[in-house]
Amino acid sequence: MLAQGNLAAMRDREQRIEGQPDQMKRQAVTKLGCVMGQCLCGAVRLEIDFPARWAWHDHSHASRLAHGSAYATYVGSWRKRFRVTKGARKILRYEDKPAGASRSFCGNCGTPLFYERARSPHMVNIPRALFQSRTGRQPLYHAGISELQDWAYTGGPLIPLKGFPGIVWERPRRKRPEGDSMFRSGETIRLE
């Protein structure tokens, strides 16, 4: 878990970074190969070194509730390669003691920021959506797939919704009435 000492260290680093001119900040990020992310309101900014360790889709009940979505896509980073560069004082935390996990989010806008597990103290998991650029890893893995919801979109064909530009929908499959088959009643087929 993120210890209070680590949170204080993040706040100190944030103050040093914010004291630099914007051009110096951009140059430092470019030279180091960092990927920057932020919350919805921009009060909290973070960065990870490029490339990320790994990426995955999490279908677990806890992630669905924390994100309010069918699943959450995370990017994993080594803790030593993760930094909060702005807004460390705005970060609020939720401790899930039975699960041995904590979730941090922006105190202003509520954006989920990172997820930590006691069983992996050296890793920090950040929602992929916080990053505007590539992280160096594609989410090829699925965690908690047994908890996949039947209402979640799974890649079926989408068609435009007439009269609503920019909206597409998944046409439901036609269900045949029970007892209906592709053969007419009483018809037999000869296999020769």
Residue pairs with C-beta under 8 A, 6 or more apart in sequence:
1 95
1 102
1 116
1 118
1 121
2 93
2 102
2 104
2 116
2 124
7 88
7 91
10 83
10 84
10 88
11 84
11 88
11 89
13 83
13 84
13 85
14 84
14 85
14 86
14 87
14 88
17 25
17 85
17 86
18 85
18 86
20 28
29 36
29 47
32 49
33 49
33 50
34 47
34 48
34 49
34 50
35 47
35 48
35 49
35 50
35 52
35 131
35 133
35 134
35 135
35 136
36 45
36 46
36 47
36 85
36 131
36 132
36 133
37 45
37 46
37 47
37 48
37 126
37 130
37 131
37 132
38 44
38 45
38 46
38 86
38 130
39 45
39 87
39 105
39 106
39 108
39 109
39 111
39 113
39 130
40 106
40 109
40 110
40 111
41 106
41 108
41 109
41 111
43 86
43 87
43 90
43 106
43 107
43 108
43 109
44 84
44 86
44 87
44 88
44 90
44 91
44 106
44 108
44 111
44 113
45 84
45 85
45 86
45 87
46 82
46 83
46 84
46 85
46 113
46 114
46 126
46 130
47 82
47 83
47 85
48 75
48 77
48 81
48 82
48 83
48 126
48 135
49 77
49 78
49 81
50 134
50 135
50 136
51 135
51 136
51 137
52 75
52 76
52 77
52 135
52 136
52 137
53 75
53 76
53 77
53 78
53 81
53 123
53 137
54 75
54 76
54 137
54 141
55 73
55 74
55 75
55 76
55 128
55 135
55 137
55 138
55 139
55 140
55 141
56 73
56 74
56 76
56 139
56 140
56 141
56 142
56 143
57 71
57 72
57 73
57 139
57 141
57 142
57 143
58 71
58 72
58 73
58 74
58 143
58 144
59 70
59 71
59 142
59 143
59 144
59 145
59 146
59 147
59 148
59 149
59 152
60 143
60 144
60 147
61 144
61 147
62 96
62 99
62 101
63 71
63 72
63 115
63 144
64 70
64 71
64 72
64 147
64 149
66 72
66 103
66 112
66 115
67 112
67 127
70 149
70 151
70 152
70 153
71 148
71 152
72 112
72 127
73 127
73 128
73 129
73 139
74 115
74 125
74 126
74 127
74 128
74 139
75 125
75 126
75 127
75 128
75 131
75 135
75 137
75 139
76 123
76 124
76 125
76 126
77 123
77 124
77 125
77 126
78 122
78 123
78 124
79 121
79 122
79 123
79 124
80 122
82 114
82 124
82 126
84 91
87 106
90 106
90 107
90 108
91 104
91 105
91 106
91 107
91 113
92 104
92 105
92 106
92 107
93 102
93 103
93 104
93 105
94 102
94 103
94 104
94 105
95 101
95 102
96 102
96 103
99 117
100 117
100 118
100 119
101 115
101 116
101 117
101 118
102 115
102 116
103 112
103 114
103 115
103 116
104 112
104 113
104 114
104 115
104 116
105 111
105 112
105 113
106 113
111 127
111 130
112 127
113 126
113 127
113 130
114 124
114 125
114 126
114 127
115 124
115 125
115 126
116 123
116 124
116 125
117 123
117 125
128 135
128 139
148 154
153 170
156 170
157 170
157 171
158 168
158 169
158 170
159 168
159 169
159 171
160 167
160 168
161 167
161 168
161 169
183 189
